[in-house]
Amino acid sequence: MYKLILIATSSLAMTACTYSSHGPEDNRSVESAGIIASRHVDVTGDAEFSGVRVNARGEIGRDLDLAGASVRSNASVGGDLTAAGASVVFTGSVAGNSDIAGARVNLDAEFDGDVEIAGARVKFDGVVHGRLEAHTVRINLKGDFLGPVLLIGEGREGRSGHALISGYLAQGGIICASEVEFKRQSSFDGELTIISDERPSEAPASFTYIELDGRDCDRLDL
């Protein structure tokens, strides 16, 4: 029944969607809302998209704000990025800081600022020039992370998630999860502390290891 309702309402999305722009030409902002909020924009100011299905593309001079059940975006963002949804997919670039939350998050982009993520399953490719903080059940770091990282695993019944490192950590950081795994292509510099149930065996360099010992990562003072 839910799928039938969704199909029926989606067919009316164009009439249900609203789009507005405001401000002078050198600082013009746009807003798009509806069941389906999908649009290519080229604005000098902010852009805000909200709906069941969100698809934002183009050039945004300042901040980009995305909220929906399904969120997709391929954009160049001159300011900060905020994205929240059951599913979040972002490609492109962000000049400012980013705050991303979703059950499933897939990122392949260049982030000049700091990035904060909360999600159940996260796959992260691309480049982060700032600091990364992630609270996840499962995460795969595939890209280049040039600032320090803080990964905090979450889960149920005494489990604190799984972290897979297959990219490059330039300044080390702290990784706390029940399971921490390194792929052969992974590498890191700087000081890295790993807190897990067992010491990872495939780490490419030396690190500080602390046994998790039944504790929850999200309750540790990290």
PATIBA-362702 format. One line per 3 residues: for each residue x, y, z of N, C-alpha, C. Coordinates in steps of 0.05 Angstrom, whole numbers, plus 5000, padded with zeros to 4 digits. Layout:
X/Y/Z/X/Y/Z/X/Y/Z | ...
This chain:
5017/4976/5000/5000/5000/5000/5017/5025/5000 | 5039/5025/5017/5056/5048/5018/5068/5054/4991 | 5077/5033/4977/5089/5037/4951/5070/5049/4931
5044/5040/4932/5024/5051/4914/5019/5081/4920 | 5018/5087/4945/5014/5115/4953/5037/5132/4944 | 5062/5122/4948/5085/5137/4940/5086/5142/4910
5079/5121/4894/5078/5124/4865/5057/5144/4856 | 5034/5143/4869/5013/5161/4862/5020/5190/4869 | 5031/5194/4892/5038/5221/4900/5062/5231/4884
5080/5214/4877/5103/5223/4862/5095/5233/4834 | 5074/5221/4823/5065/5230/4797/5054/5258/4797 | 5048/5268/4821/5038/5295/4825/5059/5314/4835
5084/5304/4835/5105/5320/4848/5110/5347/4836 | 5107/5349/4809/5113/5374/4796/5093/5395/4804 | 5068/5387/4808/5048/5407/4817/5050/5412/4846
5060/5393/4862/5062/5397/4890/5088/5411/4898 | 5107/5413/4880/5133/5425/4886/5132/5455/4884 | 5146/5468/4903/5148/5497/4902/5177/5505/4898
5181/5527/4884/5208/5537/4879/5207/5567/4880 | 5226/5578/4895/5227/5607/4897/5256/5617/4898 | 5261/5641/4889/5287/5653/4891/5284/5681/4901
5303/5691/4916/5301/5717/4927/5329/5729/4931 | 5330/5755/4934/5356/5769/4938/5366/5781/4913 | 5386/5799/4915/5398/5812/4892/5414/5792/4876
5421/5799/4852/5435/5781/4834/5462/5771/4845 | 5475/5788/4860/5501/5780/4871/5499/5765/4897 | 5475/5760/4907/5471/5744/4931/5443/5730/4929
5437/5718/4907/5411/5706/4903/5410/5678/4915 | 5389/5673/4930/5385/5647/4943/5360/5634/4931 | 5358/5607/4933/5335/5592/4923/5326/5572/4943
5300/5565/4942/5288/5545/4958/5270/5527/4941 | 5272/5501/4944/5256/5482/4930/5245/5462/4949 | 5218/5458/4949/5206/5439/4968/5183/5425/4954
5179/5400/4961/5157/5384/4949/5162/5354/4953 | 5145/5338/4942/5149/5309/4943/5175/5302/4929 | 5179/5314/4905/5204/5311/4891/5215/5339/4887
5238/5345/4900/5252/5370/4896/5277/5365/4881 | 5276/5368/4855/5298/5361/4837/5303/5385/4818 | 5328/5395/4818/5333/5419/4802/5363/5424/4799
5370/5435/4776/5397/5445/4772/5397/5475/4777 | 5415/5484/4795/5415/5512/4802/5443/5524/4798 | 5444/5550/4794/5469/5565/4793/5463/5591/4807
5470/5592/4833/5463/5615/4849/5487/5626/4864 | 5487/5651/4870/5509/5663/4885/5505/5662/4915 | 5480/5657/4924/5474/5655/4953/5471/5627/4963
5450/5623/4980/5445/5596/4992/5425/5581/4975 | 5424/5555/4979/5404/5538/4966/5393/5518/4987 | 5367/5514/4987/5354/5496/5006/5334/5478/4991
5338/5452/4994/5321/5432/4981/5309/5414/5003 | 5283/5409/5001/5270/5390/5020/5248/5376/5006 | 5244/5350/5012/5223/5334/5000/5227/5304/5006
5210/5288/4995/5214/5259/4998/5239/5250/4982 | 5240/5260/4957/5263/5254/4940/5276/5281/4932 | 5301/5284/4939/5316/5309/4934/5339/5303/4916
5342/5319/4895/5364/5317/4877/5373/5345/4869 | 5395/5354/4881/5405/5381/4877/5431/5380/4862 | 5433/5396/4840/5456/5396/4823/5464/5425/4817
5489/5430/4812/5497/5456/4803/5518/5470/4820 | 5518/5497/4818/5537/5514/4832/5522/5531/4853 | 5531/5529/4878/5519/5544/4900/5541/5561/4912
5537/5587/4912/5558/5605/4922/5562/5604/4951 | 5541/5599/4967/5544/5599/4996/5536/5571/5006 | 5516/5570/5024/5509/5544/5038/5489/5528/5022
5491/5502/5025/5471/5483/5013/5459/5466/5036 | 5432/5466/5037/5418/5452/5058/5399/5432/5044 | 5403/5406/5051/5387/5384/5038/5374/5367/5059
5348/5361/5055/5333/5345/5074/5312/5329/5059 | 5312/5302/5064/5292/5286/5050/5296/5256/5057 | 5278/5239/5047/5282/5211/5051/5305/5201/5034
5305/5208/5009/5327/5202/4991/5340/5228/4982 | 5365/5232/4988/5379/5257/4982/5403/5250/4964 | 5403/5263/4940/5426/5261/4922/5434/5288/4913
5460/5292/4910/5470/5318/4902/5497/5315/4889 | 5500/5329/4867/5526/5333/4854/5530/5363/4850 | 5544/5375/4868/5545/5404/4869/5572/5415/4878
5577/5440/4870/5600/5455/4880/5589/5475/4900 | 5597/5473/4925/5586/5489/4947/5607/5508/4957 | 5601/5534/4956/5621/5553/4964/5622/5558/4994
5601/5549/5009/5599/5552/5038/5598/5525/5051 | 5579/5523/5070/5575/5498/5085/5554/5480/5073 | 5557/5454/5078/5537/5434/5070/5524/5421/5094
5497/5420/5093/5481/5405/5112/5463/5386/5097 | 5465/5360/5103/5449/5340/5089/5439/5319/5108 | 5413/5313/5107/5401/5293/5124/5380/5278/5109
5381/5251/5112/5361/5234/5098/5365/5205/5105 | 5346/5188/5098/5350/5159/5101/5373/5150/5084 | 5375/5160/5060/5397/5155/5041/5408/5181/5032
5435/5184/5035/5448/5209/5026/5472/5202/5008 | 5471/5213/4984/5493/5210/4965/5502/5238/4957 | 5528/5243/4960/5538/5269/4953/5564/5266/4937
5566/5280/4914/5591/5282/4899/5595/5312/4892 | 5620/5320/4889/5625/5348/4882/5646/5359/4900 | 5641/5383/4911/5661/5396/4928/5647/5415/4948
5659/5419/4971/5649/5436/4992/5672/5453/5002 | 5669/5480/5001/5691/5497/5010/5690/5501/5041 | 5667/5499/5053/5664/5502/5082/5663/5476/5097
5649/5477/5119/5645/5453/5136/5620/5437/5127 | 5620/5411/5135/5597/5394/5127/5587/5379/5150 | 5560/5377/5151/5546/5362/5172/5526/5343/5158
5531/5317/5160/5516/5297/5144/5505/5275/5162 | 5479/5269/5159/5467/5248/5175/5449/5231/5157 | 5451/5204/5160/5434/5187/5144/5438/5158/5152
5418/5141/5146/5421/5113/5151/5442/5101/5132 | 5441/5109/5107/5462/5101/5088/5474/5127/5076 | 5500/5129/5078/5514/5153/5068/5536/5144/5049
5536/5156/5025/5557/5150/5005/5568/5177/4995 | 5594/5181/5001/5607/5206/4994/5631/5202/4976 | 5633/5218/4955/5656/5218/4938/5661/5247/4929
5675/5262/4945/5676/5291/4940/5701/5302/4954 | 5706/5328/4948/5728/5342/4961/5717/5362/4982 | 5726/5359/5007/5716/5375/5028/5740/5392/5039
5738/5418/5036/5760/5435/5046/5759/5439/5076 | 5735/5438/5088/5733/5443/5117/5730/5417/5133 | 5719/5420/5157/5714/5397/5174/5689/5383/5166
5688/5356/5171/5664/5340/5164/5655/5325/5189 | 5629/5326/5195/5617/5310/5216/5595/5293/5204 | 5596/5267/5211/5577/5247/5200/5565/5231/5222
5539/5226/5219/5525/5207/5236/5509/5189/5218 | 5515/5162/5219/5502/5144/5200/5504/5116/5208 | 5488/5099/5196/5489/5070/5201/5511/5057/5184
5509/5062/5158/5529/5051/5139/5540/5074/5122 | 5566/5078/5123/5579/5101/5110/5602/5091/5092 | 5602/5100/5067/5625/5096/5049/5635/5123/5041
5661/5128/5047/5672/5155/5044/5696/5154/5026 | 5694/5165/5002/5716/5168/4984/5721/5198/4979 | 5742/5205/4965/5748/5232/4960/5770/5243/4978
5769/5269/4984/5790/5282/5000/5777/5300/5021 | 5787/5298/5046/5779/5316/5067/5804/5331/5077 | 5803/5357/5074/5827/5373/5082/5826/5380/5112
5802/5380/5124/5799/5387/5152/5796/5362/5169 | 5783/5366/5191/5780/5344/5211/5755/5328/5205 | 5756/5302/5208/5733/5284/5205/5725/5272/5231
5699/5275/5238/5688/5261/5261/5663/5246/5252 | 5663/5220/5257/5642/5202/5248/5632/5184/5270 | 5605/5183/5273/5592/5165/5291/5576/5146/5274
5585/5121/5272/5573/5102/5253/5572/5074/5264 | 5555/5058/5251/5554/5029/5256/5575/5015/5239 | 5576/5022/5213/5596/5011/5195/5606/5034/5178
5632/5036/5175/5644/5057/5158/5668/5046/5142 | 5670/5055/5117/5693/5048/5100/5706/5074/5091 | 5729/5080/5101/5744/5103/5093/5762/5096/5069
5755/5106/5045/5769/5098/5021/5786/5121/5010 | 5781/5145/5020/5794/5169/5008/5819/5177/5023 | 5827/5203/5018/5850/5215/5031/5840/5234/5052
5847/5230/5077/5838/5246/5100/5862/5260/5111 | 5865/5286/5104/5889/5301/5109/5890/5313/5137 | 5867/5315/5150/5866/5324/5178/5862/5300/5196
5862/5304/5222/5858/5282/5241/5830/5270/5239 | 5827/5244/5245/5801/5231/5244/5794/5222/5272 | 5768/5223/5278/5756/5211/5302/5733/5194/5293
5736/5168/5295/5715/5149/5287/5704/5136/5313 | 5678/5138/5317/5666/5126/5341/5645/5106/5332 | 5650/5081/5336/5631/5060/5328/5607/5058/5347
5584/5052/5336/5560/5050/5351/5546/5024/5344 | 5529/5014/5361/5514/4989/5355/5496/4981/5378 | 5489/4956/5378/5470/4945/5399/5484/4923/5414
5473/4918/5438/5481/4895/5454/5511/4893/5458 | 5523/4916/5467/5551/4916/5473/5569/4916/5448 | 5558/4920/5424/5575/4921/5401/5579/4951/5393
5603/4956/5383/5609/4984/5375/5618/4987/5346 | 5605/4971/5329/5608/4976/5301/5634/4965/5289 | 5637/4972/5263/5660/4962/5247/5671/4985/5231
5698/4987/5231/5712/5008/5216/5731/4994/5197 | 5729/5001/5171/5746/4990/5150/5762/5014/5139 | 5789/5012/5140/5806/5033/5131/5820/5023/5105
5813/5035/5083/5826/5028/5058/5837/5052/5043 | 5839/5075/5057/5850/5099/5046/5874/5109/5061 | 5878/5135/5061/5902/5147/5073/5894/5167/5095
5906/5163/5119/5901/5181/5142/5927/5196/5146 | 5927/5222/5139/5952/5237/5139/5961/5245/5167 | 5942/5249/5185/5949/5258/5212/5940/5239/5234
5935/5214/5226/5926/5195/5246/5900/5203/5259 | 5897/5198/5285/5873/5204/5299/5865/5182/5319 | 5839/5179/5323/5829/5158/5341/5807/5143/5327
5809/5116/5328/5789/5098/5317/5779/5080/5339 | 5754/5081/5345/5742/5063/5365/5719/5048/5353 | 5721/5022/5353/5700/5004/5342/5706/4976/5352
5685/4960/5353/5689/4932/5361/5708/4918/5342 | 5705/4924/5316/5723/4912/5296/5736/4935/5280 | 5762/4934/5277/5777/4953/5261/5794/4937/5241
5791/4942/5216/5804/4927/5195/5819/4946/5176 | 5843/4939/5168/5859/4954/5148/5862/4938/5123 | 5856/4951/5100/5862/4938/5074/5891/4943/5067
5901/4926/5048/5930/4928/5041/5938/4955/5030 | 5919/4968/5016/5926/4994/5003/5924/5017/5023 | 5916/5012/5047/5914/5034/5067/5941/5043/5077
5942/5068/5086/5967/5079/5098/5960/5102/5117 | 5978/5108/5135/5973/5130/5153/5999/5141/5163 | 5999/5167/5170/6021/5181/5183/6011/5193/5208
6029/5203/5225/6020/5215/5250/6014/5194/5271 | 6003/5203/5293/5997/5185/5316/5968/5175/5312 | 5966/5148/5313/5940/5135/5310/5935/5118/5334
5911/5121/5347/5903/5104/5369/5879/5088/5361 | 5880/5062/5365/5858/5044/5358/5848/5031/5384 | 5822/5032/5388/5809/5020/5411/5789/5000/5399
5794/4974/5404/5777/4953/5392/5778/4928/5409 | 5761/4909/5401/5761/4883/5416/5787/4867/5412 | 5798/4869/5388/5823/4855/5382/5841/4873/5367
5867/4869/5370/5887/4886/5357/5887/4880/5327 | 5884/4900/5309/5884/4895/5280/5911/4884/5272 | 5910/4864/5254/5935/4850/5246/5947/4861/5220
5932/4876/5205/5941/4884/5178/5948/4914/5177 | 5951/4928/5200/5957/4956/5199/5984/4962/5185 | 5986/4982/5168/6010/4987/5152/6032/5000/5168
6028/5009/5192/6049/5022/5208/6042/5018/5238 | 6060/5027/5255/6056/5024/5284/6034/5043/5294 | 6021/5035/5315/5999/5051/5326/5997/5044/5356
5982/5060/5370/5976/5054/5398/5950/5039/5400 | 5951/5016/5414/5927/4999/5416/5917/4998/5445 | 5890/5001/5447/5877/4999/5473/5854/4979/5470
5853/4960/5487/5831/4940/5486/5805/4953/5495 | 5784/4948/5479/5758/4959/5485/5746/4947/5510 | 5750/4921/5513/5743/4907/5538/5714/4910/5546
5696/4906/5527/5667/4906/5533/5655/4933/5536 | 5670/4954/5533/5659/4981/5536/5646/4990/5510 | 5629/5011/5512/5617/5023/5489/5633/5047/5480
5640/5049/5454/5656/5071/5445/5643/5098/5450 | 5616/5099/5447/5602/5125/5449/5600/5134/5478 | 5610/5117/5497/5610/5125/5525/5638/5131/5535
5658/5129/5518/5685/5136/5526/5690/5166/5521 | 5708/5176/5537/5715/5205/5535/5737/5207/5514 | 5730/5211/5489/5749/5212/5468/5751/5241/5456
